[in-house]
């Protein structure tokens, strides 16, 4: 777990995905009043075309910044680096839902599957639905 300590608050990464030239991160910052969730999205534009991305936000719960990611990006196809154990069940449920909603094939997921399984401490399972011929995703927890 990565921690960033300041004089007044402890800040830890609870969700991090990496891509070529960028990252999307959600931090949890604890203080005496409770927790805040900080969203950071940074992308570097190597072409100097001014396409750099630097977005920051502050939220009262984890769900809000995660929904920004879940609704806008195919995060399950990127390199999932960190998922704090407090959020693994939630992220796993959202992952299975997204994979099934988007009918993601095993071939489409071949490059990110190991990262997902490792970061979430799960084994992804897929099977064909006999009636619809669609791929159905599920998972089981690993040790």
PAGU-702142 format. One record per residue (C-alpha): residue in one letter; x, y, z. Coordinates in steps of 0.5 Angstrom, whole numbers, padded with zeros to 4 digits, always signed. Layout:
aXYZ ...
***
This chain:
x+0000+0000+0000 x+0003+0007-0002 x+0002+0012+0003 x+0003+0020+0003 x+0004+0023+0010 x+0003+0030+0011 x+0003+0034+0018 x-0004+0034+0019 x-0007+0028+0014 x-0005+0021+0012 x-0007+0020+0004 x-0007+0013+0001 x-0008+0011-0006 x-0014+0006-0006 x-0015+0005-0013 x-0010+0006-0019 x-0010+0005-0026 x-0004+0006-0031 x-0004+0007-0038 x+0001+0009-0043 x+0003+0016-0041 x-0002+0017-0035 x-0005+0015-0029 x-0012+0015-0026 x-0012+0015-0018 x-0017+0016-0013 x-0013+0017-0006 x-0017+0017+0001 x-0015+0022+0006 x-0016+0021+0013 x-0017+0027+0018 x-0020+0028+0025 x-0027+0029+0021 x-0027+0023+0017 x-0025+0021+0010 x-0025+0025+0003 x-0023+0022-0003 x-0019+0025-0008 x-0019+0024-0016 x-0013+0025-0020 x-0013+0024-0028 x-0006+0026-0031 x-0004+0024-0038 x+0002+0027-0042 x+0002+0029-0049 x+0009+0027-0052 x+0006+0031-0059 x+0006+0038-0055 x-0001+0039-0058 x-0003+0041-0052 x-0007+0035-0051 x-0005+0034-0043 x-0010+0032-0038 x-0009+0034-0031 x-0016+0033-0027 x-0017+0034-0020 x-0023+0033-0016 x-0025+0032-0008 x-0031+0027-0006 x-0034+0025+0000 x-0035+0018-0002 x-0031+0013-0006 x-0037+0011-0011 x-0037+0018-0014 x-0030+0019-0017 x-0030+0011-0019 x-0036+0012-0023 x-0033+0018-0027 x-0028+0013-0029 x-0033+0007-0030 x-0037+0011-0034 x-0032+0014-0038 x-0026+0009-0039 x-0025+0002-0041 x-0021+0002-0034 x-0021-0006-0034 x-0017-0006-0041 x-0011-0002-0037 x-0006-0004-0032 x-0010-0004-0026 x-0004-0003-0021 x-0007-0002-0014 x-0014-0003-0011 x-0014-0002-0003 x-0017-0009+0000 x-0023-0004+0003 x-0026-0003-0004 x-0024-0010-0007 x-0031-0013-0007 x-0034-0006-0010 x-0029-0006-0015 x-0030-0013-0017 x-0038-0013-0017 x-0037-0007-0022 x-0032-0011-0026 x-0036-0017-0027 x-0042-0012-0029 x-0038-0008-0034 x-0035-0014-0037 x-0042-0017-0038 x-0045-0011-0040 x-0040-0010-0046 x-0040-0017-0048 x-0032-0017-0047 x-0029-0023-0050 x-0023-0027-0047 x-0019-0025-0052 x-0020-0017-0051 x-0018-0018-0044 x-0012-0023-0045 x-0007-0017-0044 x-0011-0014-0037 x-0014-0021-0034 x-0007-0022-0030 x-0007-0015-0027 x-0014-0015-0025 x-0014-0022-0022 x-0008-0020-0018 x-0010-0013-0016 x-0017-0016-0014 x-0015-0022-0011 x-0020-0026-0015 x-0020-0031-0021 x-0024-0029-0027 x-0028-0034-0030 x-0032-0034-0036 x-0037-0039-0040 x-0042-0039-0046 x-0049-0038-0045 x-0052-0043-0048 x-0058-0039-0050 x-0055-0033-0052 x-0048-0035-0054 x-0046-0029-0050 x-0040-0030-0046 x-0042-0029-0038 x-0036-0027-0033 x-0036-0029-0026 x-0030-0030-0021 x-0028-0033-0015 x-0024-0031-0009 x-0017-0033-0009 x-0013-0034-0003 
***
